[in-house]
Amino acid sequence: MKILFFGNADFGIPSLEYLYQSNYEFLSVVTNRDKKSGRGKKYSSTPIKEYSLKNKIPTIEVEDLNNHNFENTIKELNPDLIIVIAYRILPEKIFSIPTFGTMNLHASLLPKYRGAAPIQRAILNNEIETGISTFLIDSNVDTGNIIKQKKIEISESDNYGDIYSKLSKKGPQLIEESINHIINKKPLIKQNDDFTYAKKIKKNENQINWNLNSKDIINTVRAFAPYPGAFSYINNKRIKILISRKIQCDFSINAGYIYINSKSLIVGTGNGAIEVLELQQEGKKKIGASDFINGLPLSGNNELKFEFKK
């Protein structure tokens, strides 16, 4: 079995490591060409490229997937199977080359949460379980026949980073089982019409609306932690909120207003209050609530509140 791996993000590294060390004939990694990023506009590599170079894995960098020379390169490699994890949408002339087709590993239990942001959407929607799916790519996005799936629970304390890590580590076993499934020509599962779509996260979607109920605000914090971080403003300063929890208040507090009780930071919501446990000011390290409180400009009867900017 000759295998070609397509990927960009570090989500695919455990699976790449398994494939490269396995008994399969590993042909190469395909990843994006270096591009300028950040304020300094310096060239940066994908995590997959960095891992591949460190481990001396053959690597092909590509910018245009429709480039004729790239297509010829893939045909010359003559893979039996392409495996795609956290990459781009492949044109049919590429995904149709391998004998066994092209397998994608997706971070949801398809047909739920097709699309770009399956983990964030699952947390925002208060799901109690999610998983990973392998399927054979077809001409639409995340609609191909399912090969195998693995479930995990989402606990109330799990954030985006936690689920990302758990699913990434589940990848190698599912990849191994899925390859065997294909080789042995076992039946695949056709996706039904009961699907949901995990649309791409919009700019400022991670800004907290304090008029929402406590559960929705906590889920927003979880869905964007540790990166990019749910945020709000105090006196026009942007503050990331990284950990929060629901509390029972025996007093009324308006949405967004801050109440300091000993070393606790309590914030009003649309239906109660939450406690904020960890924050990060722009350009600074993350800190606990008590350290944040010590730095607040408290004097007299000054009221502090988190603001929502449109």
C-alpha positions as CSV (number, residue, x, y, z in Angstrom):
1,M,0.0,0.0,0.0
2,K,1.6,3.2,-1.2
3,I,0.4,6.2,0.8
4,L,0.6,10.0,0.2
5,F,-0.2,12.4,3.1
6,F,-1.7,15.8,2.6
7,G,-1.8,18.2,5.6
8,N,-1.0,21.6,7.1
9,A,-2.0,21.8,10.8
10,D,-0.5,20.1,13.8
11,F,-3.8,18.2,14.2
12,G,-2.4,15.7,11.7
13,I,1.0,15.1,13.2
14,P,0.2,12.0,15.3
15,S,-1.4,10.3,12.3
16,L,1.6,11.3,10.1
17,E,4.0,9.9,12.6
18,Y,2.1,6.6,12.7
19,L,2.0,6.4,8.9
20,Y,5.6,7.2,8.4
21,Q,6.7,4.6,11.0
22,S,4.3,1.9,9.7
23,N,4.9,-0.9,7.3
24,Y,3.1,0.9,4.5
25,E,5.2,2.4,1.7
26,F,5.1,6.1,2.6
27,L,5.7,8.2,-0.5
28,S,5.7,11.8,0.7
29,V,4.0,14.6,2.6
30,V,2.2,17.3,0.6
31,T,1.8,20.7,2.4
32,N,1.4,24.4,1.6
33,R,4.3,26.4,0.4
34,D,5.8,28.9,3.0
35,K,3.9,32.2,3.2
36,K,4.3,35.5,4.9
37,S,2.4,36.0,8.1
38,G,2.4,38.0,11.3
39,R,3.2,41.7,11.8
40,G,6.7,41.3,10.5
41,K,5.5,39.5,7.4
42,K,8.1,36.9,7.7
43,Y,7.9,33.6,5.9
44,S,6.5,30.8,8.0
45,S,6.1,27.0,7.4
46,T,3.1,24.8,8.2
47,P,3.4,22.7,11.4
48,I,3.4,19.6,9.1
49,K,6.3,20.9,7.1
50,E,8.3,21.7,10.2
51,Y,7.6,18.2,11.6
52,S,8.6,16.6,8.3
53,L,11.8,18.5,7.9
54,K,12.8,17.7,11.5
55,N,12.2,14.0,10.9
56,K,13.6,13.9,7.4
57,I,10.3,12.9,5.8
58,P,10.1,13.6,2.0
59,T,8.0,16.7,1.5
60,I,6.3,18.4,-1.5
61,E,5.3,22.0,-1.1
62,V,2.5,23.3,-3.3
63,E,0.7,26.6,-3.8
64,D,-1.7,25.9,-6.7
65,L,-3.4,22.4,-6.5
66,N,-4.6,22.8,-10.1
67,N,-1.1,23.3,-11.4
68,H,-0.4,20.8,-14.2
69,N,3.1,20.0,-13.0
70,F,1.8,19.2,-9.5
71,E,-0.8,16.9,-11.0
72,N,1.9,15.1,-13.0
73,T,4.0,14.7,-9.9
74,I,1.2,13.0,-8.0
75,K,0.5,10.7,-11.0
76,E,4.2,9.8,-11.2
77,L,4.2,8.9,-7.5
78,N,1.2,6.6,-8.3
79,P,-0.2,6.4,-4.7
80,D,-2.7,3.6,-3.8
81,L,-4.2,5.9,-1.2
82,I,-4.1,9.6,-0.4
83,I,-4.8,10.5,3.3
84,V,-5.9,14.1,4.0
85,I,-6.0,15.7,7.4
86,A,-6.6,19.4,8.1
87,Y,-5.8,20.5,4.6
88,R,-7.5,22.2,1.7
89,I,-10.3,21.1,-0.7
90,L,-8.7,18.9,-3.3
91,P,-9.7,19.1,-7.0
92,E,-11.2,16.0,-8.5
93,K,-8.2,15.5,-10.8
94,I,-6.1,15.0,-7.7
95,F,-8.4,13.1,-5.3
96,S,-9.3,10.6,-8.1
97,I,-5.7,9.5,-8.8
98,P,-5.2,6.8,-6.2
99,T,-6.4,3.2,-6.7
100,F,-8.3,3.2,-3.4
101,G,-9.4,6.8,-3.5
102,T,-8.6,9.7,-1.1
103,M,-9.5,9.4,2.6
104,N,-10.2,12.4,4.7
105,L,-10.1,12.5,8.5
106,H,-12.6,15.0,9.8
107,A,-13.1,16.3,13.4
108,S,-16.7,15.5,13.9
109,L,-19.2,12.6,13.8
110,L,-20.4,13.1,10.2
111,P,-22.9,14.0,8.9
112,K,-23.0,16.4,11.8
113,Y,-20.7,19.5,11.6
114,R,-19.5,19.3,8.1
115,G,-17.2,22.2,7.3
116,A,-14.5,24.4,8.6
117,A,-15.1,24.7,12.4
118,P,-16.5,21.4,13.7
119,I,-14.9,21.5,17.2
120,Q,-15.9,25.2,18.0
121,R,-19.4,24.7,16.7
122,A,-19.9,21.5,18.8
123,I,-18.9,23.4,22.0
124,L,-20.9,26.5,21.1
125,N,-24.0,24.2,20.7
126,N,-23.4,22.6,24.1
127,E,-22.8,19.1,22.6
128,I,-21.9,16.4,25.1
129,E,-20.1,14.2,22.6
130,T,-18.2,14.5,19.3
131,G,-15.6,12.5,17.5
132,I,-13.6,11.9,14.3
133,S,-14.7,10.4,11.0
134,T,-12.9,9.0,8.0
135,F,-14.6,9.1,4.7
136,L,-13.7,8.9,1.0
137,I,-13.6,12.3,-0.6
138,D,-16.1,13.1,-3.4
139,S,-16.9,16.3,-5.3
140,N,-18.7,18.0,-2.4
141,V,-17.4,19.1,1.0
142,D,-17.4,16.4,3.7
143,T,-20.2,14.4,2.0
144,G,-18.4,11.2,1.0
145,N,-19.1,7.7,2.2
146,I,-18.0,7.1,5.8
147,I,-15.4,4.5,6.5
148,K,-15.0,4.5,10.3
149,Q,-15.8,6.8,13.3
150,K,-14.6,7.2,16.9
151,K,-16.6,9.0,19.7
152,I,-15.4,11.0,22.7
153,E,-17.3,12.8,25.4
154,I,-17.2,16.5,25.8
155,S,-17.1,17.4,29.5
156,E,-18.2,20.7,30.9
157,S,-14.6,21.7,31.5
158,D,-13.3,20.8,28.1
159,N,-12.3,23.7,25.9
160,Y,-11.4,23.9,22.2
161,G,-7.7,23.0,22.9
162,D,-8.7,20.0,25.0
163,I,-11.0,18.5,22.3
164,Y,-8.5,19.3,19.5
165,S,-5.8,17.4,21.4
166,K,-8.0,14.4,22.2
167,L,-9.2,14.0,18.7
168,S,-5.8,14.5,17.2
169,K,-4.5,11.6,19.4
170,K,-7.3,9.4,18.3
171,G,-6.3,9.8,14.7
172,P,-3.6,7.1,14.3
173,Q,-5.8,4.2,15.5
174,L,-8.7,5.3,13.3
175,I,-6.4,5.7,10.3
176,E,-5.1,2.2,10.8
177,E,-8.6,0.7,11.2
178,S,-9.8,2.6,8.1
179,I,-7.0,1.5,5.9
180,N,-7.7,-2.1,6.8
181,H,-11.4,-1.5,6.2
182,I,-10.6,-0.3,2.7
183,I,-8.1,-3.0,1.9
184,N,-10.6,-5.7,2.9
185,K,-13.3,-4.0,0.8
186,K,-15.7,-3.8,3.8
187,P,-18.9,-1.8,3.2
188,L,-19.0,2.0,3.6
189,I,-21.8,4.0,5.2
190,K,-23.6,6.5,3.0
191,Q,-24.2,9.8,4.8
192,N,-27.9,10.5,5.4
193,D,-29.6,13.9,5.0
194,D,-29.7,14.7,8.7
195,F,-26.5,16.8,8.5
196,T,-25.4,20.1,10.1
197,Y,-22.8,22.5,8.8
198,A,-20.0,24.0,10.9
199,K,-19.6,27.3,9.2
200,K,-16.3,29.2,9.4
201,I,-15.8,31.3,12.5
202,K,-16.4,35.0,11.6
203,K,-14.2,37.9,12.7
204,N,-15.3,39.0,16.3
205,E,-17.6,36.0,16.7
206,N,-15.5,35.4,19.8
207,Q,-16.5,38.7,21.4
208,I,-18.7,38.0,24.4
209,N,-22.2,39.3,24.4
210,W,-23.0,39.7,28.1
211,N,-26.7,39.8,27.5
212,L,-26.7,36.1,26.6
213,N,-27.4,33.5,29.2
214,S,-24.6,32.2,31.4
215,K,-24.4,28.8,29.7
216,D,-23.9,30.4,26.2
217,I,-21.2,32.8,27.5
218,I,-19.3,29.9,29.2
219,N,-19.6,27.9,26.0
220,T,-18.2,30.9,24.1
221,V,-15.2,31.0,26.4
222,R,-14.7,27.3,26.1
223,A,-15.0,27.3,22.3
224,F,-12.2,29.8,21.8
225,A,-9.8,28.8,24.5
226,P,-6.9,28.8,24.5
227,Y,-6.8,30.4,21.1
228,P,-7.8,32.9,19.8
229,G,-9.6,33.5,23.1
230,A,-13.1,34.9,23.8
231,F,-12.8,38.6,24.6
232,S,-14.4,41.7,25.9
233,Y,-13.4,45.3,26.8
234,I,-12.8,47.2,30.0
235,N,-12.2,51.0,29.5
236,N,-11.4,50.3,25.8
237,K,-8.8,47.7,26.7
238,R,-9.3,44.3,25.1
239,I,-9.3,41.4,27.6
240,K,-9.3,37.7,26.8
241,I,-11.4,35.5,29.1
242,L,-9.9,32.0,29.1
243,I,-11.7,30.2,31.9
244,S,-15.1,30.8,33.5
245,R,-17.8,28.9,35.4
246,K,-21.4,29.3,36.4
247,I,-22.2,30.4,39.9
248,Q,-25.3,30.9,42.0
249,C,-25.8,34.6,43.0
250,D,-28.0,35.6,45.9
251,F,-28.0,39.2,44.5
252,S,-28.8,40.9,41.2
253,I,-26.1,42.1,38.9
254,N,-26.6,43.7,35.5
255,A,-25.2,42.1,32.4
256,G,-21.5,42.9,31.9
257,Y,-21.1,44.6,35.3
258,I,-18.2,43.4,37.5
259,Y,-18.7,42.5,41.1
260,I,-15.6,41.7,43.2
261,N,-16.1,39.4,46.1
262,S,-12.9,38.8,48.1
263,K,-10.6,37.4,45.3
264,S,-13.5,36.4,43.0
265,L,-14.4,38.2,39.8
266,I,-18.1,37.9,39.2
267,V,-19.7,39.2,36.0
268,G,-23.5,39.7,35.3
269,T,-25.1,37.9,32.4
270,G,-28.5,37.9,30.8
271,N,-29.9,35.4,33.3
272,G,-27.5,35.5,36.3
273,A,-23.8,35.6,36.7
274,I,-20.5,33.8,36.0
275,E,-17.2,33.7,37.7
276,V,-14.2,34.5,35.6
277,L,-11.1,32.5,36.7
278,E,-8.4,33.3,34.1
279,L,-7.8,36.3,31.9
280,Q,-5.2,37.8,29.6
281,Q,-4.7,41.5,28.7
282,E,-3.5,42.3,25.3
283,G,0.2,41.8,25.0
284,K,0.6,40.3,28.4
285,K,0.7,36.9,30.0
286,K,-2.5,35.1,31.2
287,I,-3.2,35.6,34.9
288,G,-5.7,34.4,37.5
289,A,-8.6,36.5,38.7
290,S,-7.0,37.6,41.9
291,D,-4.0,39.0,40.1
292,F,-6.2,40.7,37.6
293,I,-8.3,42.3,40.4
294,N,-5.2,43.7,42.0
295,G,-4.5,45.6,38.8
296,L,-7.9,47.1,38.4
297,P,-8.4,50.9,38.9
298,L,-10.8,50.6,41.9
299,S,-11.6,53.7,43.9
300,G,-14.6,55.0,45.6
301,N,-17.9,53.8,44.0
302,N,-16.5,53.4,40.6
303,E,-18.4,50.8,38.6
304,L,-16.6,48.5,36.3
305,K,-18.1,46.7,33.4
306,F,-17.2,44.6,30.4
307,E,-18.3,46.4,27.2
308,F,-19.5,44.9,23.9
309,K,-18.2,46.8,20.9
310,K,-20.1,46.6,17.6
